Amino acid sequence: MASFVPFYSFFLRLAFVLLASNFFVSSALSQTLEAVKQRGHLICAASQPMSGFAQKSNEGYWSGFDVDFCRAISVAIFSDPNKVEFKPYSGLARFAPLQTGDVDVFVRNAPWNLTRDISYQVRYVGTSFFDGQAFLTKKQLGIVSSYELENVRVCVIGGGDDQRNLVEFFFKNQTNYEEIIYEERGDLAIAYQAGLCDTVTAPASWLYSILRSLPDSSSHQILPERISKQPLGPVVRNGDDEWFDIIQWVLFALLNAEELGINSLSVTSLEDVKTPAIRRFLGFESDFGEPLGLESDWMQKMIEEVGNYEEIYERSFGPQTGAALPRGINALWTQGGLLFAPPVR
């Protein structure tokens, strides 16, 4: 019997430690959401201003693909798209502001890879935009594919992934080219417009930004091939699973709404709809807000205020922007693209 007491006592202490650990973990899980609610607004950030993704008007109004995603999060939490502060950060990878709590979420940072996902105490939530390195050229060259590029001068940022991808691409295709090296991506547009190179290579999102800045954008094209994989999407701090889930399901909800045909114009007229998947999405059947700490109709309000993924994409990259960016791989999986979201059920 004497030997049983220490053994029994050990398990009591172990149970207490586990319960205490669960308590502290549970408390930690709600820290970001509670901080956002107490502050009264979301602090959302991207790596730096980019045409189509995040731009600021002369009146100080932010707009673009990344900004609308921030507004979608704001609606999910506050039922208001305007309770968000948008912060731009220079540089390709900025994790410190997230780690220190200066921002609640980065909607765009450096492309997702293994090192970034595990080395900086952050978590990539999912892919909101599939990017990849491409080439921008003048249409007058008569080139319709990157594989036709030969004996061309290529402007590229030196010393990083872009230059390495460029070298590998031309080595693989056994074609000649000349590198024109720059340190800053802002110099690429200047050099290209000045005729210092025949083509620019960079992530397609950057090339799209350059294309929109050209006075005669219709005379230029981004060639269709991608010579690298660069998935981009929201990034949050480690250790806050509840906040991770909220940001992840904001993205999934935007995609599911497009797939279900729910948009900002139709969402308020679906009260009598019989389709189970739509009724679940709108919060008419089951409460998919409570487990996330949100209202039961948060998805309905989000689509009403911001629109679905397609609407956000068209506002940011559609023909009215002056340099349309086709959906391509950023189309839904049902339309030949890569975007896919788990169902709401």
C-alpha positions as a printed Julia matrix, in Angstrom:
345×3 Matrix{Float64}:
   0.0    0.0     0.0
   2.88   2.33    0.77
   4.18   2.02   -2.77
   0.73   2.83   -4.19
   0.46   6.29   -2.57
   3.44   7.9    -4.34
   2.27   6.31   -7.58
  -1.27   7.68   -7.07
   0.13  11.06   -6.03
   2.24  11.18   -9.18
  -0.84  10.8   -11.38
  -2.73  13.47   -9.43
   0.13  15.89   -9.99
   0.31  14.91  -13.66
  -3.43  15.47  -14.1
  -3.13  18.88  -12.44
  -0.28  19.87  -14.74
  -2.24  18.77  -17.82
  -5.33  20.67  -16.73
  -3.29  23.76  -15.99
  -1.55  23.47  -19.34
  -4.87  23.17  -21.13
  -6.14  26.23  -19.29
  -3.19  28.37  -20.32
  -3.25  27.08  -23.88
  -6.98  27.83  -24.12
  -6.32  31.33  -22.82
  -3.57  31.82  -25.38
  -5.78  30.64  -28.2
  -8.13  33.59  -27.78
  -5.52  36.3   -27.25
  -5.5   37.81  -30.76
  -9.27  37.81  -31.21
  -9.81  39.33  -27.77
  -7.1   41.94  -28.37
  -8.7   42.91  -31.68
 -12.15  43.19  -30.09
 -10.87  45.26  -27.16
  -8.93  47.55  -29.49
 -12.01  48.0   -31.64
 -10.32  47.42  -34.97
  -8.12  44.98  -36.9
  -4.51  45.8   -37.79
  -3.8   44.23  -41.17
  -0.55  44.41  -43.13
   1.01  43.53  -46.46
   4.63  43.49  -47.61
   4.36  46.8   -49.5
   1.99  48.8   -51.76
   1.41  47.15  -55.15
  -1.02  48.17  -57.87
  -4.03  45.88  -57.81
  -3.1   44.36  -54.47
  -2.83  47.43  -52.26
  -2.82  51.05  -53.37
  -3.62  54.3   -51.6
  -5.58  57.12  -53.23
  -4.73  60.81  -52.91
  -7.53  61.0   -50.35
  -5.85  58.33  -48.24
  -8.24  55.48  -49.12
  -6.71  52.01  -49.43
  -8.06  49.58  -52.04
  -7.03  46.35  -53.74
  -7.1   42.58  -53.44
  -5.2   42.4   -50.14
  -7.1   45.33  -48.63
 -10.44  43.71  -49.43
  -9.31  40.53  -47.68
  -8.57  42.64  -44.6
 -12.04  44.16  -44.85
 -13.54  40.68  -45.08
 -11.86  39.77  -41.77
 -13.18  43.01  -40.26
 -16.74  42.1   -41.28
 -16.35  38.59  -39.85
 -15.37  40.03  -36.46
 -17.23  43.36  -36.25
 -19.92  43.12  -39.0
 -18.25  46.27  -40.35
 -15.72  46.42  -43.23
 -14.21  49.69  -42.02
 -12.91  48.65  -38.61
  -9.48  47.88  -40.01
  -6.16  49.7   -40.07
  -4.01  48.8   -43.05
  -0.22  48.96  -42.67
   2.19  48.59  -45.61
   5.7   47.3   -44.96
   8.66  47.47  -47.3
  10.75  44.39  -47.92
   9.94  40.95  -49.21
   9.59  39.17  -45.87
   8.53  41.01  -42.73
   7.77  38.75  -39.79
   8.89  40.89  -36.84
   5.78  43.15  -36.75
   3.66  40.02  -36.56
   5.81  38.41  -33.87
   5.75  41.55  -31.7
   2.0   42.04  -32.02
   2.24  45.29  -33.98
  -0.07  43.7   -36.56
  -2.7   40.98  -36.27
  -2.27  39.38  -39.68
  -0.11  39.75  -42.77
  -2.31  39.22  -45.81
   0.69  39.19  -48.11
   4.28  38.38  -47.24
   7.06  36.44  -48.89
   6.0   33.33  -50.84
   5.21  30.27  -48.76
   8.03  27.76  -48.44
   9.26  25.32  -45.81
  11.87  27.61  -44.25
   9.5   30.55  -43.79
   6.73  28.33  -42.5
   8.77  26.76  -39.69
  11.57  29.2   -38.83
   9.93  32.46  -37.73
   7.23  31.46  -35.23
   4.53  32.16  -37.8
   2.03  30.06  -39.74
   0.87  30.39  -43.32
  -2.92  30.04  -43.27
  -3.51  29.09  -46.89
  -3.06  30.29  -50.46
  -5.17  33.26  -51.53
  -3.13  33.94  -54.68
  -0.99  31.53  -56.68
   1.95  33.49  -58.04
   5.02  32.52  -60.01
   7.89  34.12  -61.87
   7.07  35.19  -65.43
   8.25  37.52  -68.2
   6.93  40.89  -69.33
   7.6   41.82  -72.97
   6.51  44.2   -75.71
   3.89  42.73  -78.02
   5.79  44.08  -81.03
   8.45  41.41  -80.44
   5.92  38.85  -81.67
   6.65  36.46  -78.8
   3.74  34.49  -77.34
   5.63  32.05  -75.09
   8.56  32.28  -72.68
  10.15  29.37  -74.55
  10.6   31.65  -77.57
  12.88  34.01  -75.66
  16.38  33.9   -77.15
  19.19  36.45  -77.45
  17.21  38.87  -75.29
  18.26  41.31  -72.59
  16.51  40.44  -69.35
  16.11  42.86  -66.42
  16.16  40.98  -63.13
  16.83  41.55  -59.43
  20.24  40.1   -58.65
  21.3   37.74  -55.9
  17.96  36.16  -55.1
  15.41  33.61  -56.22
  14.46  35.58  -59.34
  17.99  35.47  -60.73
  18.47  31.81  -59.81
  15.18  30.86  -61.48
  16.19  32.82  -64.58
  19.54  31.04  -64.86
  17.9   27.63  -64.44
  15.22  28.44  -67.02
  17.63  29.43  -69.77
  20.04  26.62  -68.9
  17.24  24.09  -69.21
  16.18  25.49  -72.58
  19.77  25.91  -73.81
  19.16  29.42  -75.13
  21.29  32.57  -74.9
  20.37  35.73  -73.03
  21.95  38.73  -71.3
  21.23  39.62  -67.68
  20.69  43.27  -66.73
  20.99  43.25  -62.93
  19.25  45.63  -60.5
  18.95  45.73  -56.72
  15.43  47.12  -56.36
  12.25  46.01  -58.09
  11.27  49.63  -58.57
  14.2   49.95  -60.99
  12.84  47.2   -63.24
   9.99  49.34  -64.58
  12.28  52.32  -65.16
  14.86  50.25  -67.04
  12.21  48.47  -69.09
  10.48  51.71  -70.13
  13.86  53.2   -71.06
  14.54  50.3   -73.41
  17.48  48.97  -71.42
  16.1   45.43  -71.64
  13.77  43.49  -73.91
  11.95  41.73  -71.09
  11.57  41.86  -67.32
  11.35  38.76  -65.14
   9.79  38.83  -61.67
   6.78  37.33  -59.9
   3.71  37.8   -62.1
   2.07  39.94  -59.4
   4.97  42.41  -59.65
   4.88  42.34  -63.44
   1.17  43.12  -63.31
   1.96  46.14  -61.13
   4.57  47.3   -63.65
   2.13  46.72  -66.52
  -0.49  48.94  -64.87
   2.08  51.71  -64.5
   3.0   51.78  -68.2
   1.41  54.6   -70.21
   0.66  52.22  -73.09
  -0.1   49.02  -71.16
  -2.02  47.48  -74.07
   1.26  47.31  -76.04
   2.8   44.94  -73.51
   2.06  41.44  -72.24
   2.88  39.03  -69.46
   3.8   35.73  -71.08
   1.63  32.81  -69.86
   4.27  30.45  -68.44
   5.36  30.48  -64.8
   8.93  29.36  -64.13
   8.54  29.05  -60.36
   5.94  28.26  -57.68
   5.14  31.14  -55.32
   1.99  30.61  -53.25
   0.94  33.72  -51.34
  -1.53  34.08  -48.54
  -2.29  35.22  -44.98
   0.28  34.7   -42.23
  -0.45  34.67  -38.48
   1.55  34.13  -35.3
   2.22  30.66  -33.94
   0.29  29.5   -30.9
  -3.12  31.01  -31.61
  -5.16  28.27  -33.22
  -8.48  30.07  -32.84
  -7.17  33.1   -34.74
  -5.63  30.81  -37.37
  -9.03  29.15  -37.84
 -10.82  32.5   -38.24
  -8.45  33.78  -40.92
  -8.45  30.41  -42.69
 -12.24  30.22  -42.83
 -12.55  33.8   -44.04
 -10.51  32.67  -47.05
 -12.49  29.44  -47.41
 -15.79  31.31  -47.14
 -14.85  33.69  -49.96
 -14.06  30.7   -52.18
 -17.12  28.69  -51.17
 -19.37  31.67  -51.84
 -18.1   31.91  -55.41
 -18.51  28.18  -55.93
 -22.08  28.3   -54.58
 -22.96  31.31  -56.72
 -23.48  33.58  -53.69
 -22.4   37.17  -54.31
 -22.99  40.63  -52.86
 -26.04  41.17  -55.08
 -27.79  37.87  -54.41
 -26.92  37.14  -50.79
 -29.81  39.15  -49.29
 -32.43  37.49  -51.51
 -31.72  33.88  -50.55
 -33.88  33.6   -47.42
 -36.2   31.04  -49.01
 -33.53  29.04  -50.81
 -33.8   25.27  -50.33
 -30.26  24.24  -51.26
 -28.71  22.77  -48.05
 -25.17  23.97  -48.82
 -26.36  27.56  -49.32
 -28.53  27.46  -46.19
 -25.58  26.23  -44.13
 -23.35  28.95  -45.57
 -25.84  31.69  -44.73
 -26.28  30.45  -41.17
 -29.89  29.32  -41.61
 -29.01  25.77  -40.53
 -26.44  25.16  -37.77
 -24.24  27.8   -36.21
 -20.83  27.93  -37.87
 -19.89  31.13  -36.09
 -20.0   30.09  -32.44
 -16.99  27.68  -32.62
 -14.95  30.55  -34.06
 -16.17  33.18  -31.6
 -18.17  34.89  -34.37
 -21.84  35.56  -35.08
 -23.87  32.82  -36.78
 -24.39  34.93  -39.93
 -20.81  36.18  -40.29
 -20.37  34.65  -43.73
 -23.59  36.18  -45.02
 -22.58  39.64  -43.79
 -19.06  39.27  -45.18
 -20.29  38.51  -48.7
 -22.88  41.28  -48.5
 -20.26  43.87  -47.57
 -17.17  42.7   -49.49
 -18.32  40.16  -52.07
 -17.0   36.7   -52.88
 -13.51  35.84  -54.19
 -14.51  36.47  -57.81
 -15.88  39.94  -57.01
 -12.74  40.91  -55.12
 -10.55  39.62  -57.95
 -12.51  41.45  -60.65
 -12.43  44.73  -58.72
  -8.68  44.45  -58.36
  -7.58  42.94  -61.68
 -10.52  43.2   -64.07
 -10.63  45.0   -67.45
 -11.59  48.3   -65.8
  -8.11  48.47  -64.21
  -6.55  49.06  -67.63
  -4.37  45.93  -67.51
  -6.55  42.89  -66.95
  -4.95  39.92  -65.19
  -6.66  36.66  -66.24
  -7.69  34.29  -63.44
  -5.62  31.4   -64.82
  -4.47  29.17  -61.97
  -6.3   31.52  -59.58
  -9.63  30.23  -60.86
 -11.71  27.76  -58.86
 -10.9   24.08  -59.17
 -14.22  23.64  -60.98
 -13.01  26.07  -63.67
  -9.55  24.62  -64.27
  -7.74  26.57  -61.55
  -6.08  25.62  -58.26
  -8.36  27.33  -55.75
 -10.17  24.83  -53.55
 -11.88  25.14  -50.17
 -13.33  22.56  -47.77
 -17.15  22.72  -47.62
 -19.14  24.4   -44.86
 -20.84  21.55  -43.05
